[in-house]
Amino acid sequence: MNAALANQLTCLRILIVPFFVTTVLYYSPEKDYLRYVALALFSLAAALDGLDGYVARRFQQTSQIGAILDPVADKLLLISGFLVLYKMGPMFEVVKFPIWLIVAVLSRDIIILIGIGIIYLLHIPITFQASHWSKACTFSQVFAIVFLLMQWSISHYVWYVVLGLTIISGLDYVIKGFKILQKEA
């Protein structure tokens, strides 16, 4: 069986992103229902992330393109979510993302991308596999976005979890990257 279904689910996640972003950008307190539409779109994309991973593992539909598209879909959804929700923050009545959280999340992803780029430019073969720390970081980021869209006042507690996991998973990837580079030196 090929990786068709798993990859199609991943592509569907990518296609949801512009609808999610547009919904958030059109939000206003007078159109509060859009917050729930954005929440539904975001939740659907997050659920599809779990489903495409399950399908790929269960039916052995892993593929090279899926290994690339899956993290791309994650990053598109999460980074766009953090950015548009930060931009629209002044319109939210209860909870707004702080800039330090956005900087931490973006910095980690940029550092990882630069590291992958360096390793790629040096023609060092690597396999992309998310660490447990990275999965926990992604999971916490999903909850941070859901809590913000729900406008729950306890959201700020999740931010510190996101920050901690962002730092730990970022350091984990940096250490792994240095080990790969040292092996090849």
C-alpha positions in Angstrom: 0.0 0.0 0.0 1.5 3.4 -0.9 1.5 6.5 1.2 -1.4 8.1 -0.6 -3.9 8.5 2.3 -1.3 9.6 4.9 0.1 12.2 2.4 -3.4 13.4 1.4 -4.3 14.0 5.0 -1.0 16.0 5.4 -1.8 18.0 2.3 -5.3 18.7 3.7 -3.7 20.1 6.8 -1.7 22.4 4.7 -4.8 23.5 2.8 -6.6 24.3 6.0 -3.9 26.9 7.1 -5.0 29.8 4.8 -8.7 29.3 5.8 -7.6 29.4 9.5 -5.5 32.5 9.0 -8.2 34.3 7.1 -10.7 33.5 9.7 -8.5 34.9 12.5 -7.7 38.0 10.4 -11.4 38.8 9.9 -12.1 38.4 13.6 -13.5 41.3 15.5 -15.4 41.4 18.9 -18.6 42.0 16.8 -17.8 38.8 14.9 -16.9 36.6 17.8 -18.3 33.5 16.0 -15.1 33.7 13.8 -13.0 32.8 16.9 -15.0 29.5 17.1 -14.7 28.9 13.4 -10.9 29.4 13.7 -10.9 27.1 16.7 -12.7 24.4 14.7 -10.3 24.8 11.7 -7.3 24.7 13.9 -8.6 21.7 15.9 -9.4 19.9 12.6 -5.8 20.4 11.4 -4.4 19.3 14.7 -6.6 16.2 14.7 -5.5 15.4 11.1 -1.9 15.6 12.3 -2.6 12.7 14.7 -4.6 10.8 12.1 -2.0 11.1 9.3 0.7 9.9 11.6 -1.5 7.0 12.8 -2.4 6.0 9.2 1.3 6.2 8.1 2.4 3.9 11.0 -0.5 1.6 11.1 -0.7 0.9 7.3 3.0 1.4 6.7 2.4 4.4 4.5 5.6 6.2 5.4 7.3 7.9 2.6 10.1 10.4 2.0 7.7 13.1 0.9 5.6 12.5 4.0 8.6 12.8 6.2 9.2 16.3 4.7 5.5 17.4 4.4 4.5 16.5 7.9 6.8 18.9 9.7 6.2 21.5 7.1 2.4 21.2 7.8 3.0 21.5 11.5 5.2 24.6 11.2 2.8 26.3 8.8 -0.1 25.8 11.1 1.7 26.7 14.4 3.8 29.6 13.2 1.0 31.2 11.3 -1.3 30.6 14.3 1.1 32.3 16.7 1.7 35.2 14.3 -1.9 36.0 13.4 -3.1 35.5 16.9 -0.4 37.9 18.2 -1.4 40.4 15.5 -5.0 40.2 16.4 -4.3 40.1 20.1 -5.5 43.7 20.8 -9.0 42.6 19.8 -9.2 39.8 22.3 -10.8 40.7 25.5 -9.2 38.3 28.0 -5.9 36.8 26.8 -3.3 38.0 24.3 0.0 36.2 23.3 3.0 38.0 24.7 5.8 38.9 22.3 8.4 36.8 24.2 6.5 33.7 23.5 6.4 34.4 19.8 10.1 35.2 19.7 10.9 32.0 21.5 8.8 29.8 19.2 10.1 31.5 16.0 13.7 31.5 17.2 13.7 27.8 17.9 12.3 27.0 14.5 14.7 29.3 12.7 17.7 27.9 14.5 16.6 24.3 13.6 16.1 25.4 10.0 19.6 27.0 9.8 21.1 23.8 11.3 19.3 21.6 8.8 20.4 23.9 6.0 24.1 23.7 7.1 24.0 19.9 7.4 22.3 19.7 3.9 24.9 22.1 2.3 27.7 19.9 3.7 26.0 16.9 2.0 25.7 15.1 5.3 23.0 12.5 5.2 20.5 12.8 8.0 17.1 11.4 8.7 14.3 13.7 10.0 12.8 12.2 13.2 11.0 14.3 15.8 12.3 13.8 19.3 10.1 13.3 22.3 10.9 16.8 23.4 9.9 18.2 20.0 6.6 16.3 20.1 5.9 17.6 23.6 6.8 21.1 22.4 4.4 20.8 19.4 1.6 19.5 21.7 2.1 22.4 24.1 2.0 24.9 21.3 -1.3 23.4 20.0 -2.8 23.8 23.5 -1.5 27.4 23.8 -3.3 28.3 20.6 -6.5 26.4 21.6 -6.5 28.1 25.0 -6.0 31.5 23.5 -8.9 31.0 21.0 -11.1 29.8 23.9 -10.0 33.0 25.7 -9.4 31.1 28.9 -7.8 33.2 31.6 -5.5 30.3 32.6 -3.8 30.4 29.2 -0.7 32.2 30.6 0.2 29.0 32.6 0.5 27.1 29.3 2.8 29.7 27.9 5.5 28.9 30.5 5.2 25.2 29.6 5.5 26.1 25.9 8.6 28.3 26.7 10.3 25.5 28.7 9.6 22.8 26.1 10.7 25.2 23.3 14.0 25.8 25.0 14.6 22.1 25.9 13.6 20.8 22.4 15.7 23.5 20.7 18.7 22.7 22.8 18.1 19.0 22.1 18.2 19.6 18.3 21.3 21.9 18.6 23.1 19.2 20.5 22.1 16.5 18.0 23.2 18.8 15.2 26.6 19.4 16.7 27.1 15.6 17.1 26.2 15.1 13.5 28.7 17.8 12.4 31.4 16.4 14.8 31.0 12.9 13.3 31.6 14.2 9.8 34.6 16.4 10.8 
